[in-house]
Amino acid sequence: MSPTLPVGIHDLCFTTGYYVLDHNEMARHYGVDPDKYRLGIGQDSMSVPAPDEDIVTMAAAAAQPVLARHGADTIRTVLLATETGVDQAKAAGLFVHALLGLPSSTRVVELKQACYGATAALQLAAGLVYRDPTQSVLVIGTDIARYDLGSPGEATEGAAAVAMLVRAAPAVLRLDSTSGLYANDVMDFWRPNYRATALVDGKTSIEAYLQAVQGAWKDYAEQGGRPLEEFEAFCYHQPFTKMAHKAHRHLAACAGLGQSDADIRAALRHTTSYNRLIGNSYTASLYLALASLLDHSEDLSGKPIAMLSYGSGSIAEFFGGTVVPGYREQLRTAAHQEAVRRRVPIGYAEYRALHERALVTDGGEHLIEAESGGPFRLAGIRGHKRVYDTADRRTATA
Ligand code: COA
């Protein structure tokens, strides 16, 4: 097998939650200046899932168009990354596997390392494809970011799922084989098993992120990676979009590259559009930045772009890829923009009620009304088991 065989992202599709809370609403509720959100952290609104949505329904909805376009014949592995796990034992990808009707001859596993998980999945997928270039891997990052009401993290909630098909001779992004890595045991963001909301030490997490950028870049340079100047654009994990600006300023300084504010804005231009509107989507966030760049940028054919993945706790990976000529034919710009546009606006009180909802834990039967109208829904919980449904089946039984 040729070590230079190009492997990477062949298709990419994301979806988000059914509702949206505008940050003006949150500013009104807390009596703070809306510019704290819009300018201070770089967020305009955040997606809020309906009660019949979860990481499984969003993941299946993101993956369905990818399978509709390419078929499932070559997929032998599904790697689903999340930090919003629905079960301590069973992989959420198995629910997705069933909803999508994937063949039984599939390896399905769940990955977790905070917001970094989907990058681990992408790199593992690339390895599997190198081993057998006739196979492809379905990689999914799906998350609902949720913090305590009234905490500083609340303004950085959000929800989304991204599905990527990884294969040889990809049509969108060829991954470079060089990666820079950084691991550090730090408690900047975490969610103990008994909590539904994450805990975050915001200031520590910003510092930990910046330290990780520096460490991953140092390793990348030592591994013989590209010089920073070679990259056309930079996609960052964005817990809030202002973080990408902080991270890029820090990276440029570490690489000894003098960068004005205008240079930094230019390097990140187009990478923050979706995240500003959707909010944090943990594992999906970096790949929403990539989707945003590809969907909104001028032609990037043949251009190298940089990716910085950070997951609290913490792991960072810096890697690059080259945009494949002709990639625009694969883009799903209209569908992505529609997923963002069609969200139903809610006020703070409705958002709060959704936030406070919890699934029953008594083992009884609890049905959930159809609300989101998406292709898949969480129909209820029965005997501690989640029950999912498809739009097709709903129509058939209606
Ligand atoms: N106009 C413009 N900017 C304003 C403003 C206003 N009226 N009011 C405040 N700001 C700026 C502040 O100066 C600050 O900018 P800086 O970061 O460049 O210094 C920014 O807005 C945030 O203000 P701050 O007072 O620090 O906000 P906060 O205490 O509410 O915390 C976060 C902000 C981001 C730390 C918090 O939302 C958080 O913890 N989010 C979770 C982060 C996370 O997910 N981390 C883990 C993964 S990396």
Residues whose N, C-alpha, C, O or C-beta is under 5 A from the ligand:
A	BS01	COA	D33 D35 K36 L39 G40 I41 P152 G153 T156 F189 V200 G202 K203 S205 Y209 P239 S312
